[in-house]
Amino acid sequence: MGVFVYLPLVLPLSALPIARLAEQHLHPRRAARLLTTVAVILASCSLLCLGLLVVVGTAQLPGNPLPDGWSDDEVREAVPHDAFAGKASILALVVVTAACGFTVHRHFRFRVRAHRALRGLGGDDDVAVLPDAVPYAYALPGSPGRVMVSTAMLAALEPAEHRALFAHERAHLAGRHHRLLLATRLAGCVNPLLWPLLGALVYSTERWADEEAARVTGDRRLTARAVGKAALVARPVPGGAAFAAFAAAGPVPRRVAALLGPVPPDRGWPPALTPAGAAALVAAAGTTVSALSALNAAVALFLVLEAATPL
């Protein structure tokens, strides 16, 4: 395997330039999908190589259930610094598993609690108005998804601005933004180098919903005013950080400024001679090299272990 087993653990650094440039130069919908795809692929490659290192490290432990041949010198020579990397990878995999488990548990626990609280409200509308003095609004995914908004938030906005709020949250549900956010959060748990992509994704999903709200209302200034006013009064929902909220994600001034400008062009891959195009190429190259390195390491280790396993 050589150094190829380590490359996917550090190649996520190649995706960092695309984070800020994608949210600035790409249509929010394309930026969100690009960031999620890159994060998932890079995290999958990192997890695969971490698993390969765990196999080598576990084979060195006394009393392990693996074949004795897997701890031979020929196998250990396939991984540089196997003594340290093998044992460290075991601890790292435990931490990754715990972090991913906690993230998934928190996500679904909040969903279950929120849907349980909705049972007493009744009604078939996709908007649930909660009598609460804390102003908030967020999209609650499920079957069906609901738009959760407090009476305090509705009181802070004018009736015409309510339509922008509801359209924004419905866009989150229609775009399945909770899935994109959860996938990227899990990617960050697998490899902390991917965490910067989450911030860019949060902003991109909010901008995506902003543009949908502006399209539905037909008034970009009205939508911008609703976003700005909601940001002044909004409070975070305890346990609801995993979901998209109307004014919880920032920076709100950039969102307002974007809404006061023209509709962003919905073009495909940016031109290669632009900053966004160059960053996209770097991210694509890093993702490709990471996938090839992980595949090379997996095939190499498989062949080495197969040769070391007695028939």
C-alpha positions as CSV (number, residue, x, y, z in Angstrom):
1,M,0.0,0.0,0.0
2,G,2.8,2.4,0.9
3,V,1.9,6.0,1.3
4,F,-1.3,5.6,-0.7
5,V,-3.1,4.4,2.4
6,Y,-2.4,7.8,4.0
7,L,-3.3,10.1,1.1
8,P,-7.1,10.0,1.5
9,L,-6.7,11.1,5.1
10,V,-5.1,14.4,4.0
11,L,-6.4,15.0,0.5
12,P,-9.6,16.6,1.9
13,L,-7.4,19.7,2.1
14,S,-7.8,20.0,-1.6
15,A,-11.5,20.6,-1.2
16,L,-11.2,23.5,1.1
17,P,-10.7,26.2,-1.7
18,I,-14.0,25.2,-3.2
19,A,-15.9,25.9,0.0
20,R,-15.9,29.7,-0.1
21,L,-15.7,30.1,-3.9
22,A,-18.6,27.7,-4.5
23,E,-20.9,29.7,-2.3
24,Q,-19.8,32.9,-3.9
25,H,-19.8,32.0,-7.6
26,L,-22.1,29.0,-8.1
27,H,-25.9,28.9,-8.0
28,P,-26.8,27.9,-4.4
29,R,-28.4,24.6,-5.6
30,R,-25.4,23.5,-7.5
31,A,-23.0,24.6,-4.8
32,A,-24.9,22.6,-2.1
33,R,-24.9,19.5,-4.2
34,L,-21.3,19.8,-5.2
35,L,-20.1,20.3,-1.6
36,T,-22.1,17.4,-0.4
37,T,-20.9,15.1,-3.1
38,V,-17.2,16.0,-2.5
39,A,-17.6,15.6,1.2
40,V,-19.2,12.2,1.0
41,I,-16.7,10.8,-1.5
42,L,-13.7,12.1,0.4
43,A,-15.1,10.9,3.7
44,S,-15.8,7.4,2.3
45,C,-12.2,7.2,1.0
46,S,-10.9,8.3,4.4
47,L,-13.0,5.7,6.2
48,L,-11.9,2.9,3.9
49,C,-8.2,3.7,4.4
50,L,-8.8,4.0,8.2
51,G,-10.4,0.6,8.1
52,L,-7.4,-0.9,6.2
53,L,-5.1,0.5,8.9
54,V,-7.3,-0.9,11.6
55,V,-6.9,-4.4,10.0
56,V,-3.2,-4.1,10.2
57,G,-3.2,-2.7,13.7
58,T,-5.7,-5.3,15.0
59,A,-3.6,-8.2,13.6
60,Q,-0.7,-7.0,15.8
61,L,-2.7,-7.3,19.1
62,P,-2.3,-10.5,21.1
63,G,-5.3,-12.8,21.2
64,N,-7.0,-11.2,18.1
65,P,-9.4,-13.4,16.1
66,L,-7.6,-12.6,12.8
67,P,-5.5,-15.3,11.0
68,D,-1.9,-15.5,12.3
69,G,-0.5,-14.8,8.9
70,W,-2.0,-11.3,8.9
71,S,0.6,-10.2,11.5
72,D,3.6,-11.4,9.5
73,D,6.4,-9.0,8.6
74,E,5.3,-9.1,4.9
75,V,1.9,-7.6,5.9
76,R,3.3,-5.1,8.3
77,E,5.8,-3.9,5.6
78,A,2.9,-2.9,3.4
79,V,2.1,0.0,5.7
80,P,4.8,2.6,6.6
81,H,5.1,3.1,10.4
82,D,2.7,0.2,10.9
83,A,3.4,-0.1,14.7
84,F,2.2,3.4,15.5
85,A,-0.4,3.9,12.6
86,G,-2.0,0.5,13.2
87,K,-2.7,1.1,16.9
88,A,-3.6,4.8,16.5
89,S,-6.1,3.9,13.8
90,I,-8.0,1.6,16.2
91,L,-8.5,4.5,18.6
92,A,-9.4,6.8,15.7
93,L,-12.0,4.4,14.4
94,V,-13.6,4.2,17.9
95,V,-13.8,8.0,18.0
96,V,-15.2,8.2,14.5
97,T,-17.9,5.6,15.3
98,A,-18.9,7.3,18.5
99,A,-19.1,10.8,16.8
100,C,-21.2,9.4,13.9
101,G,-23.4,7.6,16.3
102,F,-24.0,10.6,18.4
103,T,-24.7,12.8,15.4
104,V,-27.3,10.3,14.0
105,H,-28.9,9.8,17.4
106,R,-29.2,13.6,18.0
107,H,-30.7,14.1,14.6
108,F,-33.4,11.5,14.9
109,R,-34.1,12.1,18.6
110,F,-35.0,15.7,17.8
111,R,-37.2,14.6,14.9
112,V,-39.0,12.1,17.1
113,R,-39.6,14.6,19.9
114,A,-40.8,17.3,17.5
115,H,-43.2,15.0,15.7
116,R,-44.5,13.7,19.1
117,A,-45.2,17.3,20.1
118,L,-47.2,17.9,16.9
119,R,-49.7,15.1,17.6
120,G,-51.7,17.3,19.9
121,L,-52.0,20.1,17.3
122,G,-53.9,18.2,14.7
123,G,-54.6,19.5,11.3
124,D,-53.4,18.4,7.9
125,D,-51.6,21.7,6.9
126,D,-47.9,21.5,6.4
127,V,-47.4,24.6,8.6
128,A,-47.5,24.0,12.4
129,V,-47.9,27.2,14.5
130,L,-46.6,26.6,18.0
131,P,-47.7,28.9,20.9
132,D,-44.2,30.0,22.0
133,A,-42.8,33.3,23.1
134,V,-39.4,32.3,21.6
135,P,-39.2,33.4,17.9
136,Y,-38.1,30.6,15.6
137,A,-38.9,28.9,12.3
138,Y,-37.4,25.7,10.9
139,A,-38.2,22.8,8.5
140,L,-39.0,19.5,10.2
141,P,-38.5,16.6,7.8
142,G,-40.7,13.5,8.0
143,S,-43.7,11.9,6.4
144,P,-45.0,14.4,5.9
145,G,-42.5,17.2,6.6
146,R,-43.8,20.2,8.5
147,V,-42.9,23.9,8.7
148,M,-42.5,24.7,12.4
149,V,-43.0,28.4,13.3
150,S,-43.7,30.0,16.7
151,T,-46.3,32.6,17.3
152,A,-43.6,35.0,18.4
153,M,-41.9,34.7,15.0
154,L,-45.1,35.4,13.1
155,A,-45.8,38.4,15.3
156,A,-42.4,39.8,14.4
157,L,-43.1,39.7,10.7
158,E,-45.7,41.4,8.6
159,P,-48.5,39.3,7.0
160,A,-46.9,39.7,3.5
161,E,-43.6,38.4,4.9
162,H,-45.2,35.3,6.2
163,R,-45.4,34.0,2.7
164,A,-41.7,34.4,2.2
165,L,-41.0,32.6,5.5
166,F,-43.3,29.6,4.6
167,A,-41.9,29.4,1.0
168,H,-38.3,29.4,2.4
169,E,-39.0,26.5,4.8
170,R,-41.0,24.5,2.2
171,A,-37.9,24.8,-0.1
172,H,-35.8,23.2,2.6
173,L,-38.3,20.3,2.7
174,A,-38.6,20.0,-1.0
175,G,-34.8,20.0,-1.5
176,R,-34.2,17.5,1.2
177,H,-31.7,19.8,2.7
178,H,-31.7,17.9,6.0
179,R,-30.1,14.9,4.2
180,L,-27.4,17.0,2.7
181,L,-26.6,18.5,6.1
182,L,-26.6,15.2,7.8
183,A,-24.4,13.6,5.2
184,T,-21.8,16.4,5.4
185,R,-21.9,16.4,9.2
186,L,-21.1,12.7,9.2
187,A,-18.3,13.3,6.7
188,G,-16.9,15.9,9.1
189,C,-17.1,13.3,11.9
190,V,-15.1,10.8,9.7
191,N,-12.4,13.4,8.7
192,P,-12.3,16.7,10.6
193,L,-10.6,18.3,7.6
194,L,-14.0,18.3,6.0
195,W,-15.7,20.4,8.6
196,P,-15.2,23.7,6.7
197,L,-17.4,22.3,3.9
198,L,-20.3,22.1,6.4
199,G,-20.3,25.9,7.0
200,A,-20.3,26.5,3.2
201,L,-23.1,24.0,2.8
202,V,-25.3,25.6,5.5
203,Y,-24.9,28.9,3.8
204,S,-25.6,27.4,0.3
205,T,-28.8,25.6,1.5
206,E,-30.1,28.8,3.1
207,R,-29.3,30.8,-0.1
208,W,-31.1,28.0,-2.1
209,A,-34.2,28.4,0.0
210,D,-33.9,32.2,-0.2
211,E,-34.0,32.1,-4.0
212,E,-37.0,29.7,-3.9
213,A,-38.8,32.0,-1.6
214,A,-38.0,35.0,-3.8
215,R,-39.3,33.1,-6.8
216,V,-42.5,32.1,-5.1
217,T,-43.3,35.6,-3.7
218,G,-42.1,37.3,-6.9
219,D,-40.5,40.0,-4.7
220,R,-36.8,39.8,-3.8
221,R,-36.9,42.9,-1.6
222,L,-39.8,41.5,0.4
223,T,-37.9,38.2,0.9
224,A,-34.7,40.1,1.9
225,R,-36.7,42.2,4.4
226,A,-38.2,39.0,5.9
227,V,-34.8,37.4,6.3
228,G,-33.3,40.4,7.9
229,K,-36.1,41.0,10.3
230,A,-36.3,37.4,11.3
231,A,-32.5,37.4,12.0
232,L,-32.9,40.2,14.5
233,V,-35.4,38.3,16.6
234,A,-34.7,34.6,16.0
235,R,-33.4,32.4,18.8
236,P,-31.9,28.9,18.3
237,V,-34.1,25.9,18.9
238,P,-32.5,23.6,21.6
239,G,-31.5,20.4,19.8
240,G,-32.6,21.7,16.4
241,A,-29.2,22.6,15.1
242,A,-29.2,19.7,12.6
243,F,-32.1,21.2,10.6
244,A,-32.4,24.3,8.4
245,A,-33.8,27.4,10.1
246,F,-35.1,30.6,8.6
247,A,-32.6,32.9,10.2
248,A,-30.3,30.7,12.2
249,A,-27.7,30.3,9.6
250,G,-25.4,33.2,8.6
251,P,-24.0,35.3,7.6
252,V,-27.4,36.9,7.2
253,P,-26.1,40.2,5.8
254,R,-24.6,38.3,2.8
255,R,-27.9,36.6,2.2
256,V,-29.8,39.9,2.3
257,A,-27.3,41.5,0.0
258,A,-27.6,38.5,-2.5
259,L,-31.4,38.9,-2.4
260,L,-31.1,42.6,-3.2
261,G,-29.0,41.7,-6.2
262,P,-30.0,40.0,-9.5
263,V,-31.0,36.3,-9.7
264,P,-27.8,34.2,-9.7
265,P,-27.1,32.5,-13.0
266,D,-27.9,28.8,-12.9
267,R,-24.9,27.6,-15.0
268,G,-23.1,24.4,-14.9
269,W,-19.3,23.9,-14.3
270,P,-17.7,27.3,-14.0
271,P,-15.1,28.4,-16.6
272,A,-11.7,27.0,-15.9
273,L,-10.0,30.4,-16.0
274,T,-12.1,31.8,-13.2
275,P,-11.3,31.4,-9.4
276,A,-14.4,29.2,-8.9
277,G,-13.4,27.1,-11.9
278,A,-9.8,26.6,-10.7
279,A,-11.1,25.7,-7.2
280,A,-13.6,23.2,-8.7
281,L,-10.8,21.6,-10.7
282,V,-8.6,21.3,-7.6
283,A,-11.4,19.7,-5.7
284,A,-12.2,17.3,-8.5
285,A,-8.5,16.4,-8.8
286,G,-8.2,15.8,-5.1
287,T,-11.4,13.8,-5.0
288,T,-10.2,11.6,-7.9
289,V,-6.7,11.1,-6.5
290,S,-8.3,10.2,-3.1
291,A,-10.6,7.6,-4.6
292,L,-7.8,6.1,-6.7
293,S,-5.4,6.0,-3.7
294,A,-8.1,4.3,-1.5
295,L,-8.8,1.7,-4.2
296,N,-5.1,1.1,-4.7
297,A,-4.5,0.6,-1.0
298,A,-7.5,-1.7,-0.7
299,V,-6.5,-3.9,-3.6
300,A,-2.9,-4.0,-2.4
301,L,-3.8,-5.0,1.1
302,F,-6.2,-7.6,-0.1
303,L,-3.5,-9.2,-2.2
304,V,-1.0,-9.1,0.7
305,L,-3.5,-10.6,3.1
306,E,-4.6,-13.3,0.6
307,A,-0.9,-14.3,0.2
308,A,-0.4,-14.4,3.9
309,T,-3.5,-16.4,4.7
310,P,-2.7,-20.2,4.9
311,L,-5.0,-22.4,2.8
